Amino acid sequence: MPRIKLCGLRRLVDIDYANQVQPDLVGVVFAPESFRAVTGDQAQRLRQRLDAKIPMVGVFTTTPLARIMTLVQAGIIQQVQLHGPINDDRVTALQAAKIPVMQAVTPVNATQSQANTVLLDNVNPGSGQPLAWSAIARPKRPFFLAGGLTPDNVTNAIQVLQPAGVDVSSGIETAGVKDFKKIQVFMRSVRNVNNN
Ligand SMILES: O=C(O)c1ccccc1NCC(=O)[C@H](O)[C@H](O)COP(=O)(O)O
């Protein structure tokens, strides 16, 4: 069964939803340009409420390495997701500090990434725009799939691309906030894939 990452959680109630459905990972967005962006203090409160067994992934675009390291050292995030150029010095620096890194990639540059995990995502992350799953080449390494996944299409996406994990944000929202019903259906869809 693919692992599941619920991304863009920003309210305490979003964390209550996650605690109930038990995803493998949750993501909090620190990209300042995002409407989902949280501050360090907000993220700390989310971490305190989140089940200790679930790692919190910090999602970053241009944030300097030093700021990311501060969030890790404070115990607020346990993993890092980077969106940006494939040759990103932050990847090796974080890994040298034993911090797992997930890097957003395209099918073309996936093999160039040194990250622990690659995330096949849309060029506009967090936009809800789907990738054309049947038209893209499957990366030649285990990968997470993102980009416009929803409770309705995730089964098909998994069957076509066989990802090691799936990552969703927009598809579990209604009017820009996380929707518990959609989260439940998404989780059930992924967990039932092999039974179909
Ligand atoms: O969510 C954002 O606004 C965001 C902004 C900048 C970089 C990354 C961002 N989100 C990353 C994610 O939420 C997921 O990794 C993925 O892109 C999910 O996208 P989608 O399900 O299409 O909303």
The ligand as an SDF file (V2000), in Angstrom:
LIG
                    3D

 23 23  0  0  0  0  0  0  0  0999 V2000
    0.6370   24.1530   -0.6480 O   0  0  0  0  0  0  0  0  0  0  0  0
    1.2270   25.1290   -1.0740 C   0  0  0  0  0  0  0  0  0  0  0  0
    0.6640   26.2280   -1.1940 O   0  0  0  0  0  0  0  0  0  0  0  0
    2.6660   25.0390   -1.4830 C   0  0  0  0  0  0  0  0  0  0  0  0
    3.3490   26.1900   -1.8170 C   0  0  0  0  0  0  0  0  0  0  0  0
    4.6680   26.1220   -2.1990 C   0  0  0  0  0  0  0  0  0  0  0  0
    5.3270   24.9050   -2.2470 C   0  0  0  0  0  0  0  0  0  0  0  0
    4.6600   23.7450   -1.9220 C   0  0  0  0  0  0  0  0  0  0  0  0
    3.3370   23.8060   -1.5420 C   0  0  0  0  0  0  0  0  0  0  0  0
    2.6370   22.6620   -1.2430 N   0  0  0  0  0  0  0  0  0  0  0  0
    3.1600   21.3570   -1.3840 C   0  0  0  0  0  0  0  0  0  0  0  0
    2.0610   20.3790   -1.2280 C   0  0  0  0  0  0  0  0  0  0  0  0
    1.0170   20.6510   -0.6790 O   0  0  0  0  0  0  0  0  0  0  0  0
    2.1920   19.0210   -1.7690 C   0  0  0  0  0  0  0  0  0  0  0  0
    3.4940   18.5690   -1.6840 O   0  0  0  0  0  0  0  0  0  0  0  0
    1.6690   18.9200   -3.1860 C   0  0  0  0  0  0  0  0  0  0  0  0
    2.1670   19.9310   -3.9790 O   0  0  0  0  0  0  0  0  0  0  0  0
    0.1670   18.8130   -3.1610 C   0  0  0  0  0  0  0  0  0  0  0  0
   -0.4420   19.5560   -4.1530 O   0  0  0  0  0  0  0  0  0  0  0  0
   -1.9950   19.5150   -4.4650 P   0  0  0  0  0  0  0  0  0  0  0  0
   -2.5720   18.2630   -3.8660 O   0  0  0  0  0  0  0  0  0  0  0  0
   -2.0700   19.5340   -5.9520 O   0  0  0  0  0  0  0  0  0  0  0  0
   -2.5830   20.7340   -3.8540 O   0  0  0  0  0  0  0  0  0  0  0  0
  1  2  2  0
  2  3  1  0
  2  4  1  0
  4  5  1  0
  4  9  2  0
  5  6  2  0
  6  7  1  0
  7  8  2  0
  8  9  1  0
  9 10  1  0
 10 11  1  0
 11 12  1  0
 12 13  2  0
 12 14  1  0
 14 15  1  0
 14 16  1  0
 16 17  1  0
 16 18  1  0
 18 19  1  0
 19 20  1  0
 20 21  2  0
 20 22  1  0
 20 23  1  0
M  END
$$$$
